[in-house]
Amino acid sequence: MHCKRLLIGLLALLPVAAQGSAYQSLASIRQAAESFVLSHAHASGDGSIEVAIGELDRRLRLPLCGQPLQAFLPPGGRLQGNTTIGVSCPDARPWKLYVPARIRHIDRVIVARYHLPRGTRIQAGDLAYEERDLAALNRGYFTEQERLVGKVLNQPVAAGKVISPYIIKNPRLVKRGQGVTILAAGSSFEIRMKGKALMDGSAGDYIKVRNIKSQRIVEGEVIGAGLIKVPL
């Protein structure tokens, strides 16, 4: 009798095992999503990528796929922050689902070494490097000090805060009312004239200046301290 009950119990388990083998394992779906992220998401510089694939509903029952699973980025998706990775089965009985994921791009970015007041002209000693999740830096960041040195802060920055492109500007090279040099250059010659700035200007700005000799007002590009280049 004992052997009979044991046999009946084993037979009862067979359909469950057979049924379980006919479904795609949740681990394989999560692995497909993770492999896709790691092969397509790239951190800049010496940064690293951390991927956390979300859990799937344990009640999920998808047919076992006879082909390798295919992962993809849904339209409008992104490989950073909180996102979704698609996983599909290209088999005769196709299916598709979306897996939640959290992707962190960890890299060294430039922060203020100490409190920097508004109007500070940035020097290398004002800056430090700290690791941050790039996906969280929606306002941008810098990884090279050379791109910041010489710029001017248009707002105060607390110690340890990431310096973004939105809080810097080029230094003012021309002040309204000051005497400037107007440069008109051709392929084989250049003419320099005295002028007066009618506007403030930083490198790359186009401002109006008055030619002292002719009193003509022209517009030119600020290319240096007190130096305005005008087209011929």
C-alpha positions as CSV (number, residue, x, y, z in Angstrom):
1,M,0.0,0.0,0.0
2,H,2.8,2.4,0.9
3,C,4.5,1.7,-2.5
4,K,1.2,2.2,-4.3
5,R,0.7,5.6,-2.7
6,L,4.3,6.6,-3.5
7,L,3.8,5.6,-7.2
8,I,0.5,7.6,-7.4
9,G,2.3,10.6,-5.9
10,L,5.1,10.4,-8.4
11,L,2.7,10.1,-11.3
12,A,0.8,13.1,-10.0
13,L,4.0,15.2,-10.3
14,L,4.7,14.3,-13.9
15,P,2.1,16.6,-15.5
16,V,3.4,19.5,-13.4
17,A,7.0,18.9,-14.4
18,A,6.0,18.5,-18.0
19,Q,3.9,21.6,-17.9
20,G,6.6,23.6,-16.2
21,S,9.2,22.7,-18.9
22,A,6.8,24.1,-21.5
23,Y,7.1,27.6,-20.2
24,Q,9.9,30.1,-20.6
25,S,11.8,30.7,-17.4
26,L,11.6,34.2,-15.9
27,A,15.3,34.1,-15.3
28,S,16.0,33.6,-19.0
29,I,13.8,36.6,-19.9
30,R,15.5,38.9,-17.3
31,Q,18.9,37.6,-18.6
32,A,18.0,38.5,-22.2
33,A,17.1,42.1,-21.1
34,E,20.3,42.5,-19.0
35,S,22.5,41.2,-21.8
36,F,20.9,43.6,-24.3
37,V,21.5,46.6,-21.9
38,L,25.2,45.7,-21.3
39,S,25.9,45.3,-25.0
40,H,24.3,48.5,-26.0
41,A,24.6,51.0,-23.2
42,H,28.0,52.7,-23.0
43,A,29.3,55.0,-20.3
44,S,31.7,57.8,-21.3
45,G,35.3,57.9,-20.3
46,D,36.3,55.4,-17.6
47,G,32.8,55.1,-16.3
48,S,30.9,51.9,-15.6
49,I,27.4,50.7,-16.1
50,E,25.2,49.2,-13.4
51,V,22.0,47.4,-14.5
52,A,19.1,46.3,-12.2
53,I,16.5,44.3,-14.0
54,G,13.1,44.4,-12.3
55,E,11.2,41.3,-11.1
56,L,8.6,39.7,-13.2
57,D,5.2,38.4,-12.1
58,R,5.7,34.8,-10.9
59,R,2.3,33.9,-12.3
60,L,3.6,34.8,-15.8
61,R,3.3,31.8,-18.2
62,L,4.8,32.2,-21.6
63,P,5.4,29.3,-24.1
64,L,8.9,28.0,-24.1
65,C,10.7,29.7,-27.1
66,G,12.4,27.4,-29.5
67,Q,14.6,30.3,-30.8
68,P,17.0,32.6,-28.9
69,L,15.1,35.4,-27.2
70,Q,15.4,38.9,-28.8
71,A,15.6,42.0,-26.7
72,F,15.0,45.5,-28.0
73,L,14.5,49.1,-26.9
74,P,10.9,50.2,-27.3
75,P,10.1,53.3,-29.4
76,G,11.0,56.4,-27.3
77,G,12.9,54.3,-24.8
78,R,16.3,55.1,-23.5
79,L,19.3,53.2,-22.1
80,Q,19.6,55.2,-18.9
81,G,17.6,55.8,-15.7
82,N,14.3,54.1,-15.2
83,T,13.4,52.5,-18.4
84,T,11.8,49.4,-20.1
85,I,13.4,46.7,-22.3
86,G,11.4,44.7,-24.7
87,V,11.9,40.9,-24.9
88,S,10.3,38.8,-27.6
89,C,10.1,35.3,-28.9
90,P,10.4,34.9,-32.7
91,D,9.2,31.3,-32.6
92,A,6.1,29.8,-34.3
93,R,4.1,30.9,-31.2
94,P,5.5,34.4,-30.8
95,W,5.2,36.6,-27.7
96,K,6.5,39.9,-26.5
97,L,6.7,41.6,-23.1
98,Y,8.4,44.6,-21.5
99,V,10.8,44.3,-18.6
100,P,11.4,47.2,-16.2
101,A,15.0,48.1,-15.7
102,R,17.2,50.7,-13.9
103,I,20.4,51.7,-15.7
104,R,23.0,53.8,-13.9
105,H,26.0,55.3,-15.8
106,I,28.6,56.0,-13.2
107,D,31.4,58.3,-14.2
108,R,33.7,61.1,-12.8
109,V,32.3,64.5,-13.4
110,I,33.4,68.0,-12.4
111,V,32.0,69.6,-9.2
112,A,32.8,72.7,-7.2
113,R,35.7,72.0,-4.8
114,Y,34.2,74.6,-2.4
115,H,31.5,77.3,-2.5
116,L,31.9,79.5,-5.5
117,P,30.0,82.8,-5.6
118,R,28.3,84.2,-8.7
119,G,30.7,86.0,-11.0
120,T,33.6,83.7,-10.2
121,R,36.0,83.3,-13.1
122,I,36.7,79.6,-12.8
123,Q,40.3,78.3,-12.2
124,A,41.5,74.8,-12.1
125,G,41.9,74.9,-8.3
126,D,38.2,75.6,-8.0
127,L,37.3,72.2,-9.4
128,A,37.2,68.6,-8.2
129,Y,36.1,65.2,-9.6
130,E,33.3,63.1,-8.0
131,E,31.5,60.0,-9.3
132,R,27.8,60.6,-10.3
133,D,25.0,58.7,-12.0
134,L,25.0,60.5,-15.4
135,A,21.3,59.6,-16.0
136,A,20.4,61.9,-13.1
137,L,22.3,64.9,-14.5
138,N,19.5,66.3,-16.7
139,R,21.1,69.7,-16.9
140,G,24.4,68.4,-18.2
141,Y,27.9,68.1,-16.8
142,F,31.6,68.3,-17.7
143,T,34.3,65.7,-17.6
144,E,37.2,67.9,-18.7
145,Q,38.5,70.9,-16.7
146,E,39.8,72.6,-19.9
147,R,36.2,73.3,-21.0
148,L,35.5,75.2,-17.7
149,V,38.7,77.1,-16.9
150,G,38.2,80.8,-17.7
151,K,34.4,80.6,-17.8
152,V,32.3,82.8,-15.5
153,L,29.6,81.5,-13.1
154,N,26.2,83.2,-13.6
155,Q,25.0,81.8,-10.2
156,P,26.6,80.6,-7.0
157,V,27.6,77.0,-6.7
158,A,27.7,75.0,-3.5
159,A,30.6,72.8,-2.6
160,G,30.3,69.4,-4.2
161,K,27.6,70.5,-6.7
162,V,27.9,69.4,-10.3
163,I,28.8,72.3,-12.6
164,S,26.5,72.3,-15.6
165,P,26.5,74.3,-18.9
166,Y,23.5,76.2,-17.7
167,I,25.4,78.0,-14.9
168,I,28.4,79.2,-16.8
169,K,29.1,81.9,-19.5
170,N,32.0,83.2,-21.4
171,P,33.8,86.1,-19.7
172,R,32.9,89.6,-21.0
173,L,35.7,90.8,-23.3
174,V,34.1,94.1,-24.5
175,K,32.2,96.6,-22.4
176,R,29.8,99.1,-23.9
177,G,31.4,102.5,-24.4
178,Q,35.0,101.2,-24.4
179,G,37.5,101.8,-27.2
180,V,38.0,98.8,-29.4
181,T,40.0,97.7,-32.4
182,I,38.0,96.9,-35.5
183,L,39.7,94.2,-37.7
184,A,38.8,93.7,-41.3
185,A,40.9,91.0,-42.9
186,G,41.2,89.4,-46.3
187,S,43.2,86.5,-47.6
188,S,46.4,88.5,-47.9
189,F,45.8,91.7,-45.9
190,E,44.2,93.1,-42.8
191,I,43.0,96.6,-41.8
192,R,42.8,97.8,-38.2
193,M,40.7,100.8,-37.2
194,K,39.8,102.4,-34.0
195,G,36.2,102.0,-32.8
196,K,33.8,102.3,-29.9
197,A,31.7,99.4,-28.6
198,L,28.0,100.1,-28.5
199,M,27.2,96.8,-26.7
200,D,28.8,94.4,-24.2
201,G,30.2,91.3,-25.7
202,S,31.8,87.9,-24.9
203,A,33.8,85.7,-27.2
204,G,31.7,84.7,-30.2
205,D,29.1,87.4,-29.7
206,Y,28.2,89.8,-32.6
207,I,28.0,93.4,-31.4
208,K,27.6,96.8,-32.9
209,V,30.6,99.1,-33.0
210,R,31.1,102.6,-34.3
211,N,34.1,103.4,-36.5
212,I,35.7,106.5,-34.9
213,K,37.0,107.8,-38.2
214,S,33.9,107.3,-40.5
215,Q,31.3,107.3,-37.7
216,R,29.8,104.4,-39.5
217,I,28.2,101.7,-37.3
218,V,29.1,98.1,-38.2
219,E,28.5,94.7,-36.7
220,G,31.3,92.3,-35.9
221,E,32.3,89.2,-33.9
222,V,34.2,89.5,-30.6
223,I,37.4,87.5,-31.1
224,G,39.4,88.8,-28.2
225,A,39.7,91.5,-25.5
226,G,38.7,94.7,-27.2
227,L,39.0,93.1,-30.7
228,I,36.1,93.0,-33.1
229,K,36.3,91.3,-36.5
230,V,34.0,92.6,-39.2
231,P,33.3,91.1,-42.7
232,L,34.7,92.8,-45.7
